[in-house]
């Protein structure tokens, strides 16, 4: 599973993807690398919003079942949340 992490996880093993940091004594990142970092941030933002939504609903605090079933429940909740958000946005 590919994981998109913040700059604090640079050097983590496995399939952890992190944005590029500016090198020491260099004033700026190249334009291409800034674009890659922006795309990375957009992907991370969706996951961060989903986690924030689940935390505000406090659904996971009382959930007592196997992880596979919990994953299916969380996925269903997020689908319903996105359907409702799209309905109000349009």
N, C-alpha and C positions, 0 to 999 in steps of 0.2 A: 504494500500500500504506500503510495507516494504521500508524503507529509510536507505541507508548506508551513515552515516555522519562521520566527523572527530572527533578527541578527544575532541574538544571544545563543542560538544553537549552531552557529557556524562550526564546522568540523565534526558534527555529529555523524555517527556511522549510519549506513543503510540508505534508504531512499528519502532522506530528509533534505528538502530544498529550502535554501535560505537566500535572502537578497544579498547583493554585493555591497560591501563596505567600501568607503573611500579609503584609499591607501594613505599611509602617513606621508606627509610632506607633498601631497598632490592636492591642488586646489579643488578639483571637481572630478566627478565621474564622467566618463564619455556619454554622449547623448544616447547611444544604443543601450548602454547599461542602465541608464535612468529609465528607459522605456521598459526594459525587462523587469526592473524593480517595481514599476507602476503596475504591470500586469500581475506580478506576484502579489502585490498589496490588494488588488481587486479580488483575487482568488481567496486570499486569507480573510478579507472582510466578510465574505459570505458565511464562512465557517464561524467567525467571531460573532456575527449577528445571530446565527442559529443557536450557538451556545448561550448567548445572553438571553434569548427568548426562552430557552428551556430553564434557565436559572430563575427568571422572573416568575415562571409558572410553578416552580418548585416541584415539578413532576417527578424528578429523579430521586428526591429525598425519600419519598414513600414507596418507591418502586421496589418490589421484592420478587424477582423472578430471574430466570437464567439470562445471561448476557445476549444470547441470540434472540430471545423474545423481546428483551428490552430494546435491542436495535430496531426490530420491526415496529415496535410501539413508537419510538422516537421518530423514525422515518415517516410513519403515518401522521403523526402530529405535525411535523414540519411541512408535509404536503398540504395538509388542511390549512396550516398557517399561511403558506404562500398563495393558496387559492383565495383565501379571505383577503389577504393583502392586495392581490391583483384585482379583486372585485372592487375594493375601495379606491384603488389608484385609477381605475379606468372609468 
